[in-house]
Amino acid sequence: MTNQQKFIELKELNLNESLVSLAIVKEYKKDRISHYNIEYVEIEEELESKLRNIIVNRVEKAGSFEEYTFDCPEPEEDLVRTIPYESTDFYKIMESLLTLNPEEDKVDSVEDLVKAKSYIILLRNNEGIQVAAFKAIPENWKLKKSKGLIPLLFENNT
């Protein structure tokens, strides 16, 4: 399937009724090879709605696409960058994610959140995952813990 066909399929998805999940990704290296642990984060309906709207709005605004390169500047609002799936480690993350149960494999401590390297917003329907939005967490994320923001985000396992 060409990038053009994938782009058209993305634009045709009905994401407004999708179920929303949030997962964090922790990376560790063994013999210089990255391995990933993924856990779901329990979120409230209000956050689910906000996350869904972020993805839906981004897809709706997308008007064009281009191949990703490492030296390219931040994309314009309507531009989507493509990268071959196999040229990244994302396939490893998705393989791990597909074996998890969102109801059972959940974060259970603030420390797990602090150790996260990235997060994934997942939109699903009855057939499975429709869209996975991946975002690396900046290194300075750990500084927020000392400012007291983490307990506001994660208290009583919510």
Secondary structure, DSSP 8 states (H G I E B T S, - for coil): --HHHHHHHHHH---TT-EEEEEEEEEEEETTEEEEEEEEE---HHHHHHHHHHHHHHHHH--EEEE--TT-----TTEEEE--GGGSSHHHHHHHHHT--TTTSB--SHHHHHT-SEEEEEEEETTEEEEEEEEE--TTHHHHHHTTHHHHHSSTT-
